[in-house]
Amino acid sequence: MRTPAYLLLLAAAGLVAAEGYTDTPLIPGTQWHVHDSARPQPPRADKEKLKCNLEKAPAGAVELITGTDSSANWEPDNGAKGKHWPIRDGVMFANGNGIHTKQSFGDLTLHVEWRSAEGYDKNEKKKGQGNSNSGIFFMRTYELQVLDCSRTETYADGMTAAIYGQQPPAFNACNPSREWNSYDVQWTAPTFDEAGKVATKARITVVMNGVKVQDGVEYIGPSSHRKNPPYAKHAAQLPLGLQWHGDVVEFRNLWILPAAKAAK
């Protein structure tokens, strides 16, 4: 859909992001459409407070970037025809298709460091959703957005650290392009009753580069582009997924501490 002219004028004045939609469903409990062009951008965090957390995996954690390719811990989303993401010097590079963990998880603590694809800091044509796009999919269903929004803006519910299509972060806490960013996440899986209806919704807290950007926010349902699908009953534990969106985003020091081990 073409963005209305009045929104483009507002965007030129720095009031809203030009990229987005106005013909999508309303997000429940808000006045905003999914990926709404007019939804305000969050303020930028004080750059003096931004610091990538380099915390190493604690005892009991599952380290997910090991070896020379992703085959030790991950499977391609499209099976045997898919590619394993390469790993060089402890850094894993998104490549050709999404991947998901061989192990399944429920409630967990997650740490990951990521940075935008090489060259994107110099490529002015890469904007918005085209600027080093990836995503972390809890239970292969609920997305936490990975995107380089250090210089560019996109629709607020699709920016860095957004609950994709639902909730923008409290702050834009991106480090400059090609610098490492960290996510520290507390994830609570949804539960379902015997009839298959959601009993408790999925919930997430995210600290990005030392700044809390999501604070116990509930997912209204699975993540989707331009839609808000309802919850559908699924297993209590499922794999974690990483999205391929055409950009060679880099990941390192990705580990998960399952809730049962964290409680000990």
C-alpha positions, 0 to 999 in steps of 0.5 A: 500500500502507498503511504498517504501523502500527509504521512510522508509530510509528517515523516519529512518533518521527523514526526513519524516513520514513512514506512508502514501501513494503514490498511492492517487490523487494529492491534487489540487494546491500542489505537494502532494498526499492525505496522502503523505508519503513524505510530510514534517512534520510541525515544533514543536511549542515552548513548552514554548508557549503551554497553553491549553485555559480553556475559559468558554462559553460566553453568547449566546453560546451553551454548548454541554457537559452537564449531565451524557451522550450525549443524551441531546445535541447529537444523535448517527450517527447510530440512535436508535441502537447507543450509547450515549457517557458517561459524568463523571465530565464534561468529555465526553468519545468517545464510540462505534460510532460517534455522532452529535449534535441535533442542526444545525449550519452554521458559528460559533466559537467553543471551545473544550478541548480534550486529548488522551485516558487513557493508550496511553501515556504508550502504545508504540504500538499505533502509527500514526493514531492509537494513540487516533484518533477522529475528529471534523466534521463541518456540518458532512462533513469537518474534523478537525483532533483530534489525539495524535501526541505528540510523534508519527508522521503520514502522515502530512495531517492527523496529529493533527489539520490537515484539514484531507487529505488536509492541515497540521497544521503550527505547531505540537502544541500538549501537552504531552500525557494525558494532555489537548489540546484546539482548538479555531476555527473560521468556515465559512460554504461554500455557493452554487449558484442556480446551486448547484456549490460551490460559496465560499468554507468552511474556517477555522482558528484554534488556538491550545493551544495558537498557530495559526495552521490554518489561514483562510485555505479553504477546497478543498471539503469534508473530506475523506480517500485517496480521494478528493471528490468535493463539493456537495450542502447541507443545510446552517446549519447542525449538528456538528459531533464527530468521533469514530475511536476506541479510547476512546478520552476525550472531555470537555468544548465544546461550540459553539457560532453561528455567528449571536450571536457573531455579536451582 
